[in-house]
């Protein structure tokens, strides 16, 4: 069984692509914010399937192997986990419906 990220780029409501931490790490590694988020998922062992109809963006999104984030950077991204009750994201769903929570 392979765990797959849902809304690999954080879903629009979370606005992760514009998050200052994500943008700073992207600049530090000379990659896009999308690559930072996708690499974070991969480093956590998740499979990712980002959606894009833009061919250039598709190529950028699969270019995740030329950088690796340090544990401190991963911890910073982990700290962005903020989900509101009823939020339509997998994180919200997991928190609200995960049998291990109840």
matplotlib code that plots the C-alpha trace (Angstrom):
import matplotlib.pyplot as plt

x = [0.0, 1.4, 0.1, -0.7, -1.0, -4.4, -4.1, -0.3, 0.1, -2.0, -5.5, -6.3, -7.9, -4.7, -2.7, 0.5, 2.1, 2.2, 3.2, 6.4, 8.1, 7.5, 8.6, 11.8, 12.7, 12.0, 14.4, 17.0, 17.0, 16.4, 13.2, 9.5, 7.1, 5.4, 8.6, 9.1, 5.7, 6.0, 9.5, 8.2, 5.6, 8.2, 10.6, 7.7, 7.3, 4.1, 3.5, 2.4, 0.4, 0.1, -2.4, -1.5, -2.4, 0.6, 3.4, 6.2, 4.7, 4.4, 8.1, 9.0, 6.8, 8.6, 12.0, 12.3, 15.5, 18.1, 17.6, 16.8, 15.5, 17.3, 15.4, 15.1, 13.4, 11.1, 10.2, 9.4, 7.0, 5.5, 4.7, 2.4, -0.2, -3.2, -6.6, -9.9, -12.9, -14.9, -12.1, -12.4, -8.9, -7.6, -5.9, -9.3, -11.0, -8.4, -8.7, -12.5, -13.1, -10.0, -11.2, -7.9, -9.0, -12.3]
y = [0.0, 3.4, 6.5, 9.1, 12.8, 14.4, 18.0, 17.7, 21.5, 22.2, 23.0, 26.5, 27.4, 26.7, 29.1, 27.2, 28.3, 31.9, 31.0, 32.9, 29.8, 27.9, 30.9, 31.3, 27.6, 27.8, 30.7, 29.0, 25.9, 27.8, 25.9, 26.8, 26.8, 23.8, 21.9, 22.6, 21.2, 18.2, 17.4, 17.7, 15.0, 12.8, 13.1, 12.0, 8.9, 10.0, 9.5, 12.7, 13.3, 17.0, 18.1, 20.6, 21.1, 23.3, 21.2, 23.4, 23.1, 19.3, 19.1, 21.4, 19.4, 16.2, 17.7, 16.9, 14.9, 17.7, 19.0, 17.7, 19.6, 19.4, 18.1, 21.6, 22.7, 19.7, 20.6, 24.1, 22.9, 20.3, 23.2, 24.7, 22.1, 24.2, 23.0, 24.5, 22.3, 21.5, 22.5, 20.6, 19.1, 15.7, 16.9, 18.2, 14.9, 12.9, 14.9, 14.7, 11.2, 9.2, 6.3, 6.6, 10.1, 8.9]
z = [0.0, -1.0, 0.8, -1.8, -1.1, -1.8, -2.9, -3.1, -3.4, -0.4, -1.9, -2.8, 0.5, 2.4, 0.2, 0.8, -2.4, -1.1, 2.5, 3.5, 4.8, 1.6, -0.5, 1.5, 1.2, -2.5, -2.9, -0.8, -2.9, -6.2, -6.9, -7.1, -4.1, -5.8, -5.8, -2.1, -1.3, -3.5, -2.2, 1.4, 0.6, -1.1, 1.8, 4.1, 2.0, 0.2, -3.5, -5.3, -8.4, -8.9, -11.5, -14.2, -17.9, -18.4, -19.9, -18.5, -15.0, -15.4, -16.1, -13.2, -10.9, -11.5, -11.1, -7.4, -7.2, -7.5, -4.0, -0.6, 2.4, 5.8, 8.8, 10.2, 7.0, 7.0, 10.6, 9.6, 6.9, 9.3, 11.6, 8.9, 9.7, 10.5, 9.7, 10.6, 11.5, 8.4, 6.1, 2.8, 2.7, 3.4, 6.6, 7.8, 6.8, 8.6, 11.7, 11.7, 10.5, 11.4, 13.7, 15.6, 16.7, 18.2]

ax = plt.figure().add_subplot(projection="3d")
ax.plot(x, y, z, "-o")
ax.set_aspect("equal")
plt.show()
